[in-house]
Amino acid sequence: MTSTSDSRDLRAELESLTTEAFRPELAGIDRLPTLDIARLMNGEDATVAGAVAARLPQIAAAIDALADRMARGGRLVYAGAGTAGRLGVLDASECPPTFNTDPARVVGLIAGGPQAVVTSVEGAEDSRELARADLEPLGLTPDDTVVGISASGRTPYAIGAVEYARSRGSLTIGLACNAGSPLAAAAEHGVEIVVGPELLTGSTRLKAGTAQKLVLNMLSTITMIRLGKTYGNLMVDVRASNDKLRARSHRIVALATGAGDEEIERALAATDGEVKNAILIILADVDGPTAARLLEESHGHLRAALAAAG
């Protein structure tokens, strides 16, 4: 049970955080017309991209370090609580259909376990030990990267995840929305996106959540670009697991090659729907097995495979 003095200390700590600051000029927001509130929110959201832009060098450095490790077979692991944890789970879950990654290569951990994605699990975020318990089964190595995510930058679960990962020699990234945060200090790469006080006091699912989503988009997407998961701006490793994605696969091959429908369908059939291989068949005029071999020798980089075939 939390003591009275601990509660006072926590209140004082929260009051010192930019993300928790009260904005007296918005105290009458509930009296405004809906359109005016929408305009206020939209204006607040418009500032987030600028806050991210101010930290692009730190983000890029973290991505380069992450991509180097993933190229050696390492994994990307997100760890957070509440909204931050849900955003990590979301980004991880979107990598397999978008980039055809093994689900075990990009992992999202949330304090309280999978049920915490849809239901609040009280107290889970307050435990460093819980983060260690969640990470231990993964058998972290120096090729892995753990990203602790916390708007406040003080969440024990996120800090505990980073501290445990460092003890295992893994790369660590701390993503927070307050300057001088313990999370950023604990990580090798601290990324602090300072978006300022929220429209609703302390509701970090708003600007802070948007900022975290933007940075996570960059971490995963640019890493996958570096790993050869794209050809230009085309998602050539997309997994055609439904009708929409099968249609997208066809369109991607068409955009990359300029080939006609029949030739594209033949190439996709010869590669069991693998977009990257189908493009190589058409552009390099090779058969399916040769395309697969060239891509394997090029570590999945289509441009390198095309150069080798040429």
Summary of the structure (lengths in Angstrom):
residues: 310
radius of gyration: 22.3
end to end distance: 68.8
largest distance: 73.9
contacts: 1075
relative contact order: 0.12
helix: 58%
strand: 9%
